[in-house]
Amino acid sequence: ESWTVKPSHLRMLRTSSSLACMRRSHDPSKIQTTSLYHDWRRKTPKPTKYDYTSFLRKSKKEITSIEEIWKNIASERIEIDNHLFGALVNCAASLGDRSVSRELRNHLETARHGLTAIDCTQLSKIFSMSQLVDVMEWHKVCPDEPLVLRLLRGDPEQLTIELLRRIGETAFRSQECIRSQKVITALIQQFGRLQSSDDALRIFDMAALHQKPDAMTWSSVINAVGKKAGNSSMAYRLFSAMRQAGIQPDVVSWTIIISAMAQDGKLNEALAMLREMKEGGFHPNSYTWNGVLTGAFAHGDWQSMRRIFGEIVSSNIQPDSTMWTVMIKAASRSSRTDLTDILSQLRSHQQRITDARIWNAIISAYVDLGDFEEVKKTLSEMQRCEIIGDDFTLNLVLMGGIKSQEFQQVIDIWAQMGDTKSAWNPITLNIIIDAYSRLDRIDDAERVFNEAQKRKVPLDSIAFSTLITCLCKSQRSQRALVMLSRMQDANIPANQSVYTSVIHSLGATGDVDACLNLFEEMQTRHISNEVAPWNALIKSLARSGRIEEAQKYLSKMKVASIQPDVTTWLSMIQVTKMTSLLEEACKLEQMIQATPFKDDHSIKNAIIDMYSHCNDLQTSEKIFAAMSDRDPSTYTSMIKAYANHGLVEDAQRIFSEMIAEGVPPTVFTFSSLFNAFSHTNRADEAIGLYNIMEQ
C-alpha cells in the first residue's frame, strides 16, 4: 500500500508486538526481559555502571522486574555506586519487587552509600521491618517523622518488643522525631499493645525531657499502663500528674482511666470518676459506658451491670451492639429470668435486630443454658429477619446440639448446609465428627473425615484426636494406628491423650508388641512425661501376662521421674497376683506403703485380693480387720478371698456383717458367694441367696 510510514507508526507496532507477547506468555517479567532489557543489552553488549544507571532511570515505568538485572550486575562485577544503587532501589520500590530484598540487604551490610531517610522510605517498600532497621543501624541513618511513623504503623505482626526498642533508639537519634508528639504517641501505643508498660513509661519519660507531652501522649501512656497492662493504680497516678501539669483531660483520657479502673475491679472508683467527668462538663460516650460495663462483666457483678445499664438508658443514650452483647452474656450467667428480661428490653429498643453479633450472643446464651429448642427458635427468627449468620453462628448452633446431646439433630442441621463453605470449615467438621462418634457411627465419622481431606480442608489436631479416640473406644485399634500415622504425615503433633488411647486399645486386643513400639516412639518424640501412657502400657503388659516386662517399665518409670498413681499400683497388684508369689506380694506392699496412696480404699481392697491369690489368707484377714471404713468393694474382696479357698462359712459370715453394717452388696458380692456355693454343692443355700438378691 502507498502509505506514508511515520516513526509513531513504528512505535505503535512495537507496542502491539509486546502486547501480543504478553498474551502468549501470561508472564509480565518475560515481556520485560525479552522486549526491553534484552533489546537494550543487544545494543549495549558491555554496559558500565553509568549505562545501567541511565537505563534504569529512563525505563523505570516500563520495567516489571529487576531480578535478572541485579543478577547480571553481580555476575559482570559492575561497581554499584550511589547513583546506580539509588536507581535500583527506586525501580524495586516503584514495582514493590521484593525478589532482590535479601541481595540488597546483604550488599548494604558492607557497602556504604550515605543513605538518607528518603532512601530508607523507598527501601521500606521492599524490605521487612527488621531488615530496614538493620540497615538504618548499620548506616546510622537519622530518620525523619514520616519514616518512623511508617515503621510504627506497618504490619503489627512484624512488630516485636525487641524491634520496637530498636526503632525507638533509632528514632531518638533525630531531634525531629524526639520532639514529635506523633512519633512518641505511636511508640507508646505499640508498646501498650504488646503489654510492655515499662517500655511505654521509659519512652514517655525520655520524651518529656525534650518537650511537654500533650493530652494524646498522656492518654496513650495511661492506656498502656492501665488498660493494657492492668495497673490501674499507676494509671491513676499518671492521670493525676497529667492534671497537675496543667493538661485538661478530654473525653478520651476520661474514658481510658475509667475503663482501666473498672477492668481492674475498682468499680466504685470508676463510677466516682464517671460522676466527676460529668461534673466537669464532659458527656460519657458509648466507649466510656462500654468500658464500665465490660469491667463489671469481667468481675461477674451482675447487679452493678443492671444499675449501670439503667443509667445508660435513662441518659437517652442508645445502647450499641457491644453493650447488648455484654448484657446478654451476663444475664445468661445470672439466671434465665434475667436473660428473658434483657431480651425483652432489647426487643423494645430494636423492633428488628440487624446486628449478627447480637444474634450470636442470644444463641450463645441459650447454648450455655442447655436449651437447644430456644437455640433453634432463635436461628429461625434470625433467618426471618433476613440476617445471614456466619461460620461462628453455625458452630454455636451445632455446639448447642452437642451440649444438649441432640447429636442426630446436629448432623441433620449440618446436612442441610450442603456443599457450602461454612459446612466444610475445620471447626464445623470437628463438631460433626464428634457428633457421629457419640452416636457410635464410626464409619460415618471416618467418611466425613476422608471427604474433608479430599476437599483439602485444613483439619487440625482436634479432628484427628476425636476420630482416633472414637476408633479406640470401638476396639478398632489397627484403624486408629493408621489414622495416627496419617496425623504424623500431615505434620500435626499428637498429644499424650491420643497415644494413650491407642495403647489402651491395642492392649485390649492383645497386640502388646504394637503397644511397646508406640510407647518407644513417644519417648523418642519426648512426649511421654505424664503417668497416663505408662499406666496404659503396664496394664496392657499385665493383661497379657508379660509380668517381667511390666515390672521393668515400673522401674523405668521411676528413673524417668514419673510418679506412679493409683492406676499404676492397681496394675502392678494385678501383675503380682498373677505370679502367686508371696515374696513378690510383700515387696510390692512395702513399696506402696512408702507412697501417698497407702490408705487408698481401692489399693487396700486389691491387696486383700492379691494376698489371697498368694495363699496368705491370714494377711488378707489382718488388712480387712484393720480397715474401719469399709465399702462394698472391701467386703466383696474378703468374701471372694474366702470363696477362693473354699471357706463358705467364713464368706457367709462376712456377708452377714456387711448386711448388719448397712453396706449394700453389689452384683460382684453375690457372684463371689454363688461361686463359693457352686464349689461346695450347696444349691439350697444358693437359691436362698438368690431370693435375698431379688429383694
C-alpha positions as CSV (number, residue, x, y, z in Angstrom):
1,E,0.0,0.0,0.0
2,S,1.2,3.5,-0.7
3,W,1.0,4.7,2.9
4,T,3.4,7.1,4.5
5,V,5.1,5.2,7.3
6,K,6.0,7.5,10.2
7,P,8.1,6.8,13.4
8,S,5.0,7.0,15.5
9,H,3.6,4.1,13.5
10,L,6.7,2.0,14.2
11,R,6.4,2.8,17.9
12,M,2.8,1.6,17.9
13,L,3.8,-1.6,16.0
14,R,6.4,-2.3,18.7
15,T,3.9,-1.8,21.5
16,S,1.3,-4.1,19.8
17,S,4.1,-6.7,19.4
18,S,4.9,-6.5,23.1
19,L,1.2,-6.9,23.9
20,A,1.0,-9.9,21.7
21,C,3.9,-11.4,23.6
22,M,2.1,-10.7,26.8
23,R,-1.0,-12.5,25.7
24,R,1.1,-15.5,24.6
25,S,3.3,-15.8,27.7
26,H,1.0,-14.5,30.5
27,D,4.2,-13.6,32.4
28,P,4.9,-9.9,32.6
29,S,8.5,-10.4,33.7
30,K,9.2,-12.3,30.4
31,I,7.8,-9.4,28.4
32,Q,10.2,-7.0,30.1
33,T,13.1,-9.4,29.7
34,T,12.6,-10.2,26.0
35,S,11.4,-6.9,24.7
36,L,13.1,-4.2,26.7
37,Y,16.1,-5.3,28.7
38,H,17.4,-7.8,26.1
39,D,17.0,-5.2,23.3
40,W,19.0,-2.8,25.4
41,R,21.7,-5.4,26.1
42,R,22.0,-6.3,22.4
43,K,22.6,-2.6,21.7
44,T,24.9,-2.3,24.8
45,P,26.9,-5.6,25.0
46,K,29.4,-4.3,27.6
47,P,27.5,-1.8,29.8
48,T,29.1,0.2,32.5
49,K,27.6,1.3,35.8
50,Y,26.7,4.6,34.1
51,D,24.8,2.7,31.3
52,Y,22.9,0.7,33.9
53,T,22.0,3.8,35.9
54,S,20.8,5.6,32.8
55,F,18.8,2.6,31.6
56,L,17.1,2.1,35.0
57,R,16.2,5.8,35.3
58,K,14.8,6.1,31.8
59,S,12.9,2.7,31.8
60,K,11.6,2.7,35.4
61,K,8.0,2.8,34.4
62,E,8.3,0.0,31.8
63,I,10.4,-2.5,33.8
64,T,8.4,-5.1,35.6
65,S,11.1,-7.0,37.5
66,I,14.8,-6.2,38.3
67,E,15.8,-9.7,39.5
68,E,17.6,-10.6,36.2
69,I,19.2,-7.1,36.0
70,W,20.6,-7.5,39.6
71,K,22.0,-10.9,38.8
72,N,23.7,-9.6,35.6
73,I,25.2,-6.6,37.5
74,A,26.5,-9.0,40.1
75,S,27.9,-11.6,37.6
76,E,29.5,-8.8,35.5
77,R,31.0,-7.3,38.7
78,I,29.7,-3.9,37.9
79,E,30.6,-1.4,40.7
80,I,27.5,-0.2,42.5
81,D,27.9,3.4,43.3
82,N,25.4,5.7,45.0
83,H,23.7,6.6,41.7
84,L,23.3,3.0,40.5
85,F,22.1,1.9,43.9
86,G,19.6,4.7,44.0
87,A,18.3,3.7,40.6
88,L,18.0,0.1,41.6
89,V,16.1,0.9,44.8
90,N,13.8,3.3,43.0
91,C,12.8,0.7,40.4
92,A,12.3,-2.0,43.0
93,A,10.3,0.4,45.2
94,S,8.0,1.6,42.4
95,L,7.4,-2.1,41.5
96,G,7.1,-3.3,45.1
97,D,9.5,-6.0,43.9
98,R,10.8,-7.9,46.9
99,S,12.7,-10.6,44.9
100,V,16.0,-8.8,45.5
101,S,15.4,-7.6,49.1
102,R,17.9,-10.2,50.5
103,E,20.6,-9.3,48.0
104,L,20.1,-5.6,48.6
105,R,20.3,-6.1,52.4
106,N,23.5,-8.2,52.1
107,H,25.0,-5.6,49.8
108,L,24.2,-2.8,52.3
109,E,25.8,-4.7,55.2
110,T,29.2,-3.9,53.8
111,A,28.7,-1.1,51.3
112,R,28.2,2.5,52.3
113,H,26.1,4.7,50.2
114,G,25.3,7.6,52.5
115,L,21.7,6.5,53.0
116,T,19.2,9.2,53.9
117,A,15.7,9.0,55.4
118,I,14.3,9.3,51.9
119,D,16.3,6.3,50.7
120,C,15.1,4.3,53.7
121,T,11.5,5.3,52.9
122,Q,12.0,3.8,49.5
123,L,13.6,0.7,51.0
124,S,10.6,0.2,53.3
125,K,8.6,-0.7,50.3
126,I,10.7,-3.8,49.6
127,F,12.3,-4.6,53.0
128,S,10.7,-6.2,56.0
129,M,10.8,-4.0,59.2
130,S,13.7,-5.9,60.7
131,Q,15.7,-5.7,57.5
132,L,15.1,-1.9,57.3
133,V,16.0,-1.4,61.0
134,D,19.2,-3.4,60.4
135,V,20.2,-1.1,57.5
136,M,19.3,2.0,59.4
137,E,21.5,0.9,62.3
138,W,24.5,-0.1,60.1
139,H,24.4,3.3,58.2
140,K,23.5,5.4,61.3
141,V,20.6,6.9,59.4
142,C,18.9,9.9,61.1
143,P,15.2,9.2,60.4
144,D,12.5,11.7,59.8
145,E,9.0,11.7,61.2
146,P,7.2,10.1,58.2
147,L,9.8,7.2,58.1
148,V,9.4,6.3,61.8
149,L,5.6,6.6,61.6
150,R,5.6,4.3,58.5
151,L,7.5,1.7,60.5
152,L,5.3,2.0,63.6
153,R,2.1,1.9,61.6
154,G,3.2,-1.0,59.4
155,D,2.3,-4.7,59.8
156,P,1.7,-5.3,63.5
157,E,2.6,-9.0,63.1
158,Q,6.2,-7.9,62.5
159,L,6.5,-5.6,65.5
160,T,8.0,-7.3,68.5
161,I,9.1,-5.7,71.7
162,E,12.8,-6.0,70.8
163,L,12.2,-4.5,67.3
164,L,10.2,-1.6,68.8
165,R,13.1,-0.9,71.2
166,R,15.5,-0.7,68.2
167,I,13.1,1.6,66.3
168,G,12.9,3.8,69.4
169,E,16.7,4.0,69.7
170,T,17.0,4.8,66.0
171,A,14.2,7.5,66.2
172,F,15.8,9.2,69.2
173,R,18.9,9.9,67.1
174,S,16.7,12.5,65.3
175,Q,15.7,15.8,67.1
176,E,12.7,15.9,64.7
177,C,11.4,12.6,66.0
178,I,12.1,13.1,69.7
179,R,10.2,16.3,69.6
180,S,7.3,14.8,67.5
181,Q,4.3,14.0,69.6
182,K,3.0,11.8,66.8
183,V,6.1,9.6,67.0
184,I,6.2,9.4,70.8
185,T,2.5,8.6,70.9
186,A,2.8,5.9,68.3
187,L,5.7,4.3,70.1
188,I,3.8,4.3,73.4
189,Q,0.7,2.9,71.7
190,Q,2.7,0.0,70.2
191,F,4.4,-0.8,73.5
192,G,1.0,-0.7,75.1
193,R,-0.4,-3.1,72.5
194,L,2.3,-5.6,73.4
195,Q,1.7,-5.0,77.1
196,S,5.2,-3.7,77.8
197,S,4.2,-0.9,80.2
198,D,7.8,-0.4,81.4
199,D,9.0,0.5,77.9
200,A,6.0,2.8,77.4
201,L,6.9,4.7,80.6
202,R,10.6,4.8,79.6
203,I,9.7,6.4,76.2
204,F,7.3,8.8,77.9
205,D,10.0,9.9,80.4
206,M,12.6,10.4,77.7
207,A,10.3,12.4,75.5
208,A,9.2,14.6,78.5
209,L,12.8,15.8,78.9
210,H,12.6,17.5,75.5
211,Q,9.0,18.6,75.2
212,K,5.9,18.9,77.3
213,P,3.6,16.0,76.5
214,D,0.2,16.8,75.0
215,A,-3.1,15.2,76.0
216,M,-2.9,12.5,73.4
217,T,0.6,11.4,74.6
218,W,-0.7,11.4,78.2
219,S,-3.7,9.3,77.2
220,S,-1.5,6.8,75.3
221,V,0.7,6.2,78.3
222,I,-2.3,5.9,80.7
223,N,-3.9,3.4,78.3
224,A,-0.6,1.4,78.0
225,V,-0.2,1.2,81.8
226,G,-3.9,0.9,82.8
227,K,-6.0,-0.9,80.2
228,K,-3.3,-2.9,78.5
229,A,-1.1,-3.8,81.5
230,G,-3.8,-3.8,84.1
231,N,-2.0,-1.5,86.5
232,S,-4.9,0.9,87.4
233,S,-3.0,2.4,90.4
234,M,-0.1,3.6,88.2
235,A,-2.6,4.7,85.6
236,Y,-4.4,6.9,88.2
237,R,-1.1,8.4,89.4
238,L,-0.3,9.3,85.8
239,F,-3.8,10.8,85.3
240,S,-3.3,12.9,88.4
241,A,0.1,14.0,87.2
242,M,-1.4,15.0,83.9
243,R,-3.9,17.3,85.6
244,Q,-1.2,18.8,87.8
245,A,0.9,19.5,84.7
246,G,-2.0,21.8,83.5
247,I,-3.2,19.4,80.8
248,Q,-7.0,19.2,81.0
249,P,-8.3,15.6,80.3
250,D,-10.6,15.2,77.3
251,V,-13.3,12.6,76.8
252,V,-10.6,10.1,75.5
253,S,-8.5,10.5,78.7
254,W,-11.5,10.1,81.0
255,T,-12.7,7.0,79.1
256,I,-9.3,5.4,79.3
257,I,-8.8,5.9,83.1
258,I,-12.5,4.9,83.9
259,S,-12.2,1.7,81.8
260,A,-8.8,0.9,83.5
261,M,-10.4,1.2,86.9
262,A,-13.4,-0.9,86.0
263,Q,-11.4,-3.6,84.4
264,D,-9.2,-3.8,87.5
265,G,-12.2,-4.5,89.7
266,K,-12.4,-1.0,91.1
267,L,-15.9,-0.4,90.0
268,N,-16.9,2.1,92.7
269,E,-13.8,4.3,91.9
270,A,-14.6,4.1,88.2
271,L,-18.2,5.2,88.8
272,A,-16.9,8.1,91.1
273,M,-14.7,9.2,88.2
274,L,-17.6,8.9,85.8
275,R,-19.6,11.4,88.0
276,E,-16.6,13.7,88.2
277,M,-16.3,13.5,84.4
278,K,-19.9,14.6,84.1
279,E,-19.5,17.4,86.6
280,G,-16.5,18.7,84.5
281,G,-18.9,19.2,81.6
282,F,-17.9,16.1,79.6
283,H,-20.6,13.7,78.4
284,P,-19.6,10.0,78.5
285,N,-19.8,8.4,75.1
286,S,-20.5,4.7,74.2
287,Y,-16.8,3.8,74.6
288,T,-16.9,5.2,78.2
289,W,-20.0,3.2,79.1
290,N,-18.7,0.1,77.4
291,G,-15.5,0.3,79.5
292,V,-17.5,0.3,82.7
293,L,-19.9,-2.4,81.6
294,T,-17.0,-4.7,80.4
295,G,-15.2,-4.2,83.7
296,A,-18.2,-5.1,85.7
297,F,-18.8,-8.1,83.5
298,A,-15.2,-9.3,83.9
299,H,-15.8,-9.5,87.7
300,G,-19.2,-11.0,87.5
301,D,-21.0,-8.1,89.1
302,W,-24.5,-8.5,87.6
303,Q,-26.3,-6.2,89.9
304,S,-23.9,-3.3,89.1
305,M,-24.3,-4.0,85.4
306,R,-28.1,-3.7,85.7
307,R,-27.7,-0.4,87.5
308,I,-25.2,1.0,85.0
309,F,-27.3,-0.2,82.1
310,G,-30.3,1.5,83.5
311,E,-28.3,4.7,83.9
312,I,-27.3,4.4,80.2
313,V,-30.9,4.1,79.1
314,S,-32.1,6.9,81.3
315,S,-29.3,9.2,79.8
316,N,-31.0,8.9,76.4
317,I,-28.0,7.0,75.1
318,Q,-28.9,4.4,72.5
319,P,-27.2,1.1,73.7
320,D,-24.9,-0.2,70.9
321,S,-24.3,-3.8,69.9
322,T,-21.3,-4.2,72.3
323,M,-23.5,-3.1,75.3
324,W,-26.3,-5.5,74.3
325,T,-23.9,-8.4,73.7
326,V,-22.2,-7.9,77.1
327,M,-25.6,-7.6,78.9
328,I,-26.9,-10.8,77.2
329,K,-23.8,-12.8,78.2
330,A,-24.0,-11.5,81.8
331,A,-27.8,-12.2,82.1
332,S,-27.4,-15.8,80.9
333,R,-24.8,-16.4,83.6
334,S,-27.1,-14.9,86.2
335,S,-30.4,-16.6,85.6
336,R,-32.9,-17.4,82.9
337,T,-35.3,-14.7,84.3
338,D,-32.6,-12.1,83.9
339,L,-32.0,-13.2,80.3
340,T,-35.7,-13.0,79.5
341,D,-35.8,-9.5,81.0
342,I,-32.8,-8.3,78.9
343,L,-34.1,-9.8,75.7
344,S,-37.5,-8.1,76.4
345,Q,-35.7,-4.7,76.7
346,L,-33.7,-5.4,73.6
347,R,-36.8,-6.0,71.5
348,S,-38.5,-2.9,72.9
349,H,-35.5,-0.8,71.8
350,Q,-35.0,-2.5,68.4
351,Q,-38.0,-3.7,66.5
352,R,-35.7,-5.5,64.1
353,I,-32.3,-6.7,65.3
354,T,-29.9,-6.3,62.4
355,D,-26.5,-6.9,64.0
356,A,-25.4,-10.5,63.7
357,R,-23.2,-10.1,66.8
358,I,-26.4,-9.7,69.0
359,W,-28.0,-12.8,67.4
360,N,-24.8,-14.7,68.1
361,A,-24.9,-13.6,71.7
362,I,-28.5,-14.7,72.1
363,I,-27.8,-18.1,70.6
364,S,-24.7,-18.4,72.8
365,A,-26.7,-17.6,75.9
366,Y,-29.2,-20.4,75.2
367,V,-26.3,-22.8,74.5
368,D,-24.9,-22.0,77.9
369,L,-28.3,-22.7,79.4
370,G,-28.5,-26.0,77.5
371,D,-31.8,-25.1,75.8
372,F,-31.4,-26.4,72.3
373,E,-35.1,-25.7,71.4
374,E,-34.6,-22.0,72.1
375,V,-31.4,-22.1,70.0
376,K,-33.3,-23.4,67.0
377,K,-36.1,-20.9,67.5
378,T,-33.6,-18.0,67.7
379,L,-31.9,-19.3,64.5
380,S,-35.3,-19.4,62.7
381,E,-36.1,-15.9,63.9
382,M,-32.8,-14.6,62.7
383,Q,-33.4,-16.1,59.3
384,R,-36.9,-14.4,59.2
385,C,-35.2,-11.1,59.8
386,E,-33.0,-11.9,56.7
387,I,-29.8,-11.8,58.8
388,I,-27.2,-14.1,57.3
389,G,-25.2,-15.8,60.0
390,D,-21.5,-16.6,59.7
391,D,-19.5,-19.7,60.5
392,F,-19.5,-18.7,64.1
393,T,-23.3,-18.7,64.2
394,L,-23.5,-22.2,62.7
395,N,-20.9,-23.5,65.1
396,L,-22.7,-22.1,68.0
397,V,-25.9,-23.8,67.0
398,L,-24.1,-27.1,66.5
399,M,-22.3,-26.8,69.8
400,G,-25.7,-26.2,71.4
401,G,-26.9,-29.6,70.0
402,I,-23.8,-31.4,71.3
403,K,-24.2,-29.9,74.7
404,S,-27.9,-30.9,74.8
405,Q,-26.9,-34.4,73.5
406,E,-29.1,-33.9,70.4
407,F,-26.4,-35.5,68.2
408,Q,-28.8,-36.6,65.3
409,Q,-30.2,-33.1,65.1
410,V,-26.7,-31.7,64.9
411,I,-26.0,-33.9,61.9
412,D,-29.3,-33.0,60.3
413,I,-28.6,-29.3,60.5
414,W,-25.2,-29.8,59.0
415,A,-26.6,-31.9,56.2
416,Q,-29.0,-29.1,55.3
417,M,-25.9,-26.8,54.7
418,G,-24.9,-29.0,51.7
419,D,-21.6,-28.2,50.0
420,T,-21.3,-24.6,51.3
421,K,-18.0,-23.3,52.5
422,S,-19.5,-22.9,56.1
423,A,-20.4,-26.6,56.2
424,W,-16.8,-27.6,55.4
425,N,-14.8,-25.4,57.6
426,P,-12.4,-27.1,60.1
427,I,-14.3,-26.1,63.3
428,T,-17.6,-27.3,62.0
429,L,-16.1,-30.6,60.9
430,N,-14.7,-31.2,64.3
431,I,-18.2,-30.9,65.8
432,I,-19.7,-33.2,63.1
433,I,-17.1,-35.9,63.6
434,D,-17.7,-35.6,67.4
435,A,-21.5,-36.0,66.8
436,Y,-21.0,-39.1,64.7
437,S,-18.6,-40.5,67.3
438,R,-21.0,-40.0,70.2
439,L,-23.6,-41.9,68.2
440,D,-21.1,-44.7,67.6
441,R,-21.4,-44.2,63.9
442,I,-17.7,-44.7,63.4
443,D,-17.8,-45.3,59.6
444,D,-19.8,-42.1,59.0
445,A,-17.3,-40.1,61.1
446,E,-14.4,-41.6,59.1
447,R,-16.3,-40.9,55.8
448,V,-16.7,-37.2,56.7
449,F,-13.0,-37.0,57.7
450,N,-11.8,-38.6,54.4
451,E,-14.1,-36.3,52.3
452,A,-12.7,-33.3,54.2
453,Q,-9.2,-34.4,53.3
454,K,-10.2,-34.8,49.6
455,R,-11.5,-31.2,49.7
456,K,-8.2,-30.2,51.2
457,V,-9.8,-28.8,54.3
458,P,-7.0,-28.0,56.8
459,L,-8.1,-30.3,59.6
460,D,-6.5,-29.7,62.9
461,S,-5.4,-32.0,65.8
462,I,-8.9,-31.9,67.3
463,A,-10.4,-33.7,64.3
464,F,-7.7,-36.3,64.2
465,S,-7.8,-36.8,68.0
466,T,-11.6,-37.1,68.1
467,L,-11.6,-39.8,65.3
468,I,-8.7,-41.7,66.8
469,T,-10.3,-41.8,70.3
470,C,-13.6,-42.9,68.7
471,L,-11.9,-45.7,66.8
472,C,-10.1,-46.8,70.0
473,K,-13.3,-46.9,72.0
474,S,-14.9,-49.2,69.4
475,Q,-11.8,-51.5,69.6
476,R,-10.7,-50.7,66.0
477,S,-7.1,-50.4,67.1
478,Q,-5.5,-51.0,63.8
479,R,-7.5,-48.3,62.0
480,A,-6.7,-46.0,64.9
481,L,-3.0,-46.8,64.4
482,V,-3.3,-46.0,60.6
483,M,-5.1,-42.7,61.5
484,L,-2.3,-41.8,63.9
485,S,0.2,-42.4,61.1
486,R,-1.8,-40.1,58.8
487,M,-1.8,-37.5,61.5
488,Q,2.0,-37.6,61.7
489,D,2.4,-37.5,57.9
490,A,0.3,-34.3,58.0
491,N,2.9,-32.8,60.5
492,I,0.2,-32.5,63.1
493,P,1.6,-33.3,66.5
494,A,-0.4,-35.9,68.5
495,N,-0.7,-35.3,72.3
496,Q,-0.3,-37.9,75.1
497,S,-4.0,-38.4,75.3
498,V,-4.1,-39.7,71.7
499,Y,-1.2,-42.0,72.2
500,T,-2.6,-43.3,75.5
501,S,-6.0,-44.1,73.8
502,V,-4.2,-46.1,71.0
503,I,-2.0,-48.0,73.5
504,H,-5.1,-48.9,75.6
505,S,-6.9,-50.1,72.5
506,L,-4.0,-52.2,71.2
507,G,-3.6,-53.7,74.7
508,A,-7.2,-54.6,74.9
509,T,-6.9,-56.5,71.6
510,G,-3.7,-58.3,72.8
511,D,-1.3,-56.5,70.4
512,V,1.2,-55.8,73.1
513,D,4.2,-55.5,70.7
514,A,2.4,-52.7,68.9
515,C,1.9,-51.0,72.3
516,L,5.6,-51.2,73.1
517,N,6.6,-49.8,69.7
518,L,4.2,-46.9,70.1
519,F,5.4,-46.2,73.6
520,E,9.0,-46.2,72.5
521,E,8.0,-43.8,69.7
522,M,6.5,-41.5,72.3
523,Q,9.8,-41.5,74.2
524,T,11.7,-40.7,71.1
525,R,9.5,-37.8,70.4
526,H,9.8,-36.7,74.1
527,I,6.0,-36.7,74.7
528,S,5.8,-39.3,77.5
529,N,6.2,-37.1,80.5
530,E,2.9,-37.9,82.2
531,V,1.7,-41.0,84.0
532,A,-1.2,-42.0,81.8
533,P,0.7,-43.6,78.8
534,W,2.9,-45.5,81.3
535,N,-0.2,-46.9,83.0
536,A,-1.7,-47.9,79.7
537,L,1.4,-49.8,78.8
538,I,1.8,-51.5,82.2
539,K,-1.8,-52.5,82.2
540,S,-1.5,-54.0,78.7
541,L,1.5,-56.0,79.7
542,A,-0.2,-57.2,82.8
543,R,-3.3,-58.2,80.9
544,S,-1.1,-60.3,78.5
545,G,0.8,-62.0,81.3
546,R,4.1,-60.3,80.5
547,I,5.0,-59.8,84.1
548,E,8.7,-59.2,84.0
549,E,8.3,-56.5,81.3
550,A,5.6,-54.8,83.4
551,Q,8.0,-54.7,86.4
552,K,10.8,-53.4,84.2
553,Y,8.7,-50.5,83.0
554,L,7.7,-49.7,86.5
555,S,11.4,-49.3,87.3
556,K,11.9,-47.2,84.1
557,M,9.1,-45.0,85.2
558,K,10.9,-44.1,88.4
559,V,14.1,-43.4,86.5
560,A,12.2,-41.0,84.3
561,S,10.9,-39.2,87.4
562,I,7.3,-40.1,86.6
563,Q,5.4,-40.7,89.9
564,P,3.1,-43.8,89.8
565,D,-0.5,-43.1,90.7
566,V,-3.4,-45.3,91.9
567,T,-3.9,-46.8,88.5
568,T,-0.2,-47.8,88.2
569,W,-0.2,-49.6,91.6
570,L,-3.5,-51.4,90.8
571,S,-2.0,-52.6,87.6
572,M,1.1,-53.8,89.4
573,I,-1.0,-55.6,92.1
574,Q,-2.7,-57.4,89.2
575,V,0.7,-58.4,87.8
576,T,1.8,-59.7,91.2
577,K,-1.5,-61.5,91.8
578,M,-0.9,-63.4,88.5
579,T,2.5,-64.6,89.8
580,S,1.0,-66.0,93.0
581,L,4.4,-65.4,94.7
582,L,4.1,-64.3,98.3
583,E,7.6,-62.8,98.3
584,E,6.7,-60.5,95.4
585,A,3.4,-59.5,97.0
586,C,5.2,-58.5,100.2
587,K,7.8,-56.4,98.3
588,L,5.0,-54.6,96.4
589,E,3.1,-53.9,99.6
590,Q,6.2,-52.4,101.1
591,M,6.7,-50.1,98.1
592,I,3.0,-49.0,98.3
593,Q,3.4,-48.2,102.0
594,A,6.0,-45.6,101.1
595,T,3.6,-43.7,98.8
596,P,0.7,-41.3,99.4
597,F,-1.7,-44.0,98.2
598,K,-1.1,-46.4,101.1
599,D,-4.6,-45.7,102.6
600,D,-6.5,-45.6,99.4
601,H,-9.5,-47.9,99.5
602,S,-9.2,-49.3,96.0
603,I,-5.5,-50.1,96.7
604,K,-6.3,-51.9,100.1
605,N,-9.1,-53.9,98.5
606,A,-6.8,-55.0,95.7
607,I,-4.1,-56.0,98.3
608,I,-6.6,-58.2,100.1
609,D,-7.4,-60.0,96.9
610,M,-3.6,-60.2,96.0
611,Y,-2.6,-61.9,99.3
612,S,-5.5,-64.4,98.9
613,H,-4.2,-65.4,95.5
614,C,-0.7,-65.8,97.0
615,N,-2.2,-68.2,99.6
616,D,-1.7,-65.9,102.5
617,L,-5.3,-65.6,103.7
618,Q,-4.1,-64.5,107.2
619,T,-2.6,-61.3,105.9
620,S,-5.8,-60.6,103.9
621,E,-7.8,-61.0,107.2
622,K,-5.4,-58.7,109.1
623,I,-5.7,-55.9,106.5
624,F,-9.5,-56.4,106.4
625,A,-9.8,-56.2,110.2
626,A,-7.6,-53.0,110.3
627,M,-10.0,-51.2,107.9
628,S,-12.5,-49.1,109.8
629,D,-14.4,-47.5,107.0
630,R,-15.2,-50.5,104.7
631,D,-17.0,-50.0,101.5
632,P,-18.9,-52.7,99.3
633,S,-15.7,-53.5,97.5
634,T,-13.8,-54.2,100.7
635,Y,-16.4,-56.7,101.9
636,T,-16.5,-58.2,98.4
637,S,-12.8,-58.7,98.3
638,M,-12.8,-60.6,101.6
639,I,-15.8,-62.7,100.6
640,K,-14.0,-63.5,97.3
641,A,-10.8,-64.4,99.3
642,Y,-12.7,-66.9,101.5
643,A,-14.7,-68.3,98.5
644,N,-11.5,-69.0,96.5
645,H,-10.2,-71.0,99.5
646,G,-13.5,-72.9,99.9
647,L,-14.3,-71.3,103.2
648,V,-18.0,-70.9,102.6
649,E,-19.0,-70.3,106.3
650,D,-16.4,-67.5,106.6
651,A,-17.7,-66.0,103.4
652,Q,-21.3,-66.1,104.7
653,R,-20.1,-64.6,108.0
654,I,-18.6,-61.6,106.2
655,F,-21.7,-61.2,104.1
656,S,-23.9,-61.2,107.3
657,E,-21.6,-58.5,108.8
658,M,-22.0,-56.5,105.6
659,I,-25.8,-56.6,105.8
660,A,-25.7,-55.8,109.5
661,E,-23.5,-52.8,109.0
662,G,-26.0,-51.5,106.4
663,V,-23.5,-51.7,103.5
664,P,-25.3,-52.6,100.3
665,P,-24.0,-55.6,98.5
666,T,-23.2,-55.4,94.8
667,V,-23.6,-57.8,91.9
668,F,-19.9,-58.8,92.4
669,T,-20.6,-59.6,96.1
670,F,-23.4,-62.1,95.1
671,S,-21.2,-63.5,92.3
672,S,-18.5,-64.3,94.8
673,L,-20.9,-66.1,97.1
674,F,-22.5,-68.0,94.3
675,N,-19.1,-69.2,93.2
676,A,-18.4,-70.5,96.7
677,F,-21.8,-72.4,96.9
678,S,-21.2,-73.9,93.4
679,H,-17.9,-75.4,94.5
680,T,-19.5,-77.0,97.6
681,N,-22.7,-78.2,96.0
682,R,-24.9,-76.0,98.3
683,A,-27.7,-75.5,95.9
684,D,-30.4,-74.7,98.5
685,E,-28.3,-72.0,100.1
686,A,-27.6,-70.6,96.6
687,I,-31.3,-70.4,96.0
688,G,-31.9,-68.7,99.3
689,L,-29.1,-66.2,98.4
690,Y,-30.8,-65.6,95.1
691,N,-34.0,-64.7,96.9
692,I,-32.1,-62.2,99.0
693,M,-30.6,-60.8,95.9
694,E,-34.0,-60.2,94.3
695,Q,-35.2,-58.4,97.5
